[in-house]
Amino acid sequence: MTDLVSLPFFDPAHRSLAARLSSFASQIIEPRAKAADQAADPVAAGREFIHLAAEHDVLPLFVGKSMGANAPISLRGLCLARECIAAASGFADSVYAVQGLGSFPIATSGDSALANRYLPAAAAGDAVGAFALTEPEAGSDPAAIQTTATKDGGSYVLTGRKTLISNAGLATFYVVFAQTDPQAGQKGLSAFVVNADSPGFTVVRQLQLTAPHPIGDLTLEECRVPASHRLGAAGDGLKIALRTLDFFRSSVGAAACGLAARALDEAASRAISRHQFGSRLADFQLTKAALADMATELDAARLLVHRAAWVKDQGAERITREASMAKLFATEAAQRIVDRAVQIHGGHGVQRGVVVERLYREVRALRIYEGTSEIQRLVIADRILAERETS
C-alpha cells in the first residue's frame, strides 16, 4: 500500500487514510477472515463486520456524503478501502461494497427526507443496504426485468422476484428496480427504497456460493411502499442503476487488486520458504518469471483503477470507458495472479483453509458481478465507436 499511495493520483490525505485502512484490515478484519469464510451463518458474520467498520469509522467511506460532490476522499478513498479490506477478507469487502451500492442511489437520486432517514444510519452501521436489480431472467439485460410497481394512490405495489442479491437477509433496506411501465422496456424501469420489514417482502432463501457471503433470493408479493420512496422520476431506474454501477465498477477492480496483492505476497513467501531439488522455489527461473508477471499485471491493474477514480474525483460526470477498462483488466488479471499463486503453492495451495485457496474462491465472482467481462468489452467497444463516429 505504501507504493500505491505514492502515485500522483493521491494526496497526503489519502496517504493518511491508507495507513489507517491498512491497520484496520490487518488488525481487525484479518483475524476474523478465516472464521467468516467458514461461518455457518453468513448473515451473522456480515453483521459483525458491519459493526466493526462502524466502530472504526470505515463505513462513511462507502456511504452518504463520502460519495457526494463535496467529498474530500470520494472514489479514490473507496478504492483504497476496497483494496486494503479485500486483501484481508473478500467476505468483508463484499458486505461493505454492497452497503455502498444500496446507499449510493439514495445519496444521488433520493430527496432530502430519504437521504436523512437512511444515510446517517447506514454510515453508523444501524442500517444496512442492498441493491436488488438481478432477476432469474434478467441479469445483464435490465430490459428483461419482470418485477412490477403499480401506482395505487399514495403508494406503489411491487410484485416480483429477485435473485443473487448480496446482503440478502442482512440488509434492512433494499433499492429495488421494477417496471412502472412494462410496455416501455428499460425506459419503464423505476427504483424504490423498500424496507426489509415491509409486508409482502421476503428473503426466500440464502444461496450457497463457493466463497460465502450473505446472498439470496427475494420475493415481493403485493409489497406496498410509499410513493415518496421512489428514487427520481418514474422511468429513471435504468439511469440510476447505470450511474451507480458506473461509480462502483472501478472499485471492483480495486478489490481485485487487493486479492491479487495478497496472492502475490503469499506466493513470494512460499517461493522463499519452500525447497525442492535442493533449492528454494524462488531460485528457479520459472518461479521468478511467474512472480515478475504477477507483479507487472498487478501494477498495470492498479494504474487503470486509480486513473478511473482520479478522473471521477476531478469532476467527470461519467467514467464509463475508464471504469469498464479498470474492472475488466483488474479482475481478469487478478484471476491469473491468484491462479499462479496457487500453482506456486502446489498441492498445499488447494487445501481448504490455506489463504491462496480462499483467494481462488473469492476472486472468481469479480469477473461476473456488476457487469461481466463480456459486457465490459461491449461497453468499451461501444464507447470507442461512438467517439469515432462523432469525431
Secondary structure, 3 states (H helix, E strand, C coil): CHHHHCCCCCCHHHHHHHHHHHHHHHHHHHHHHHHHHCCCCHHHHHHHHHHHHHHCCCHHHCCHHHHCCCCCCHHHHHHHHHHHHHHHCHHHHHHHHHHHHHHHHHHHHCCHHHHHHHHHHHHCCCCCEEEECCECCECCCHHHCCCEEEEECCEEEEEEEEEEEECCCCCCEEEEEEECCHHHHHHHEEEEEEECCCCCEEEEEECCCCCCCCEEEEEEEEEEEEHHHEECCCCCHHHHHHHHHHHHHHHHHHHHHHHHHHHHHHHHHHHHHCEECCEEHHHCHHHHHHHHHHHHHHHHHHHHHHHHHHHHHCCCCCCHHHHHHHHHHHHHHHHHHHHHHHHHHHHHHHCCCCHHHHHHHHHHHHHCCCCCHHHHHHHHHHHHHHHHHHC
